[in-house]
């Protein structure tokens, strides 16, 4: 859910029980790779809640990455690097 706040936008996500791992995983990924993962503003593991910083335009507003993976990667330098090393 997009949440407007003073000075910008944040994103709130309430994960389903099957996604209970996601708040902790997202926070740990952000801690390890802050230049590649959306900023984690808050986590409540017991409620399975995430509050994330704005990461720009949502991918779904531009195209569908599975059908247009190369277009998606053109806009993400780290993705281009990873694809180059896995070919």
C-alpha positions in Angstrom: 0.0 0.0 0.0 1.4 3.4 -1.0 1.5 5.8 2.0 2.1 9.5 1.4 4.2 11.1 4.1 5.7 14.6 4.5 8.5 14.8 2.0 7.6 11.7 -0.1 6.1 8.3 -0.2 6.6 5.1 1.8 5.2 1.6 1.1 3.5 -0.5 3.7 3.2 -4.2 3.2 1.3 -6.7 5.5 2.6 -10.1 4.5 0.4 -13.2 4.5 1.4 -16.0 6.9 3.0 -17.9 4.1 5.3 -14.8 3.6 6.2 -14.5 7.3 9.9 -14.7 6.3 9.7 -11.7 4.1 10.1 -8.8 6.6 13.3 -10.3 8.1 14.7 -11.3 4.7 14.1 -7.9 3.2 15.7 -6.1 6.2 18.7 -8.4 6.0 19.1 -7.9 2.3 18.9 -4.2 2.7 21.5 -4.3 5.5 23.8 -6.3 3.2 23.2 -4.5 -0.1 21.6 -1.1 0.6 22.5 0.1 -3.0 20.4 -2.8 -4.5 17.4 -3.1 -2.1 14.7 -0.6 -1.2 15.3 1.1 2.0 13.7 -0.7 5.0 12.2 1.9 7.3 10.6 -0.4 9.8 9.9 -4.1 10.4 7.4 -5.8 12.7 8.2 -9.5 12.4 5.4 -10.6 14.8 2.8 -8.9 12.6 4.6 -9.6 9.4 4.7 -5.9 8.5 7.2 -3.9 6.4 7.5 -0.2 5.9 9.7 0.6 2.9 11.1 3.8 1.4 10.1 4.9 -2.1 12.0 3.1 -4.8 10.6 5.1 -7.7 8.2 3.9 -10.4 6.7 0.5 -9.8 7.8 -2.1 -12.4 4.2 -3.1 -13.2 3.6 0.5 -14.3 6.3 0.2 -17.0 6.1 -3.4 -18.3 6.1 -7.1 -17.3 9.7 -8.1 -16.6 9.3 -11.9 -17.3 8.3 -11.0 -20.9 10.7 -8.1 -21.2 13.7 -9.1 -19.0 16.2 -7.2 -21.1 14.2 -4.0 -20.9 14.0 -4.4 -17.2 17.7 -4.9 -16.8 18.6 -1.9 -19.0 17.3 0.2 -16.1 19.1 -1.6 -13.3 22.9 -1.6 -13.5 23.3 -4.3 -10.9 21.0 -6.6 -12.9 23.0 -6.0 -16.0 26.2 -6.9 -14.2 24.7 -10.1 -12.7 23.3 -11.3 -16.1 26.7 -10.7 -17.8 28.4 -13.0 -15.2 25.8 -15.8 -15.4 25.8 -16.3 -19.1 
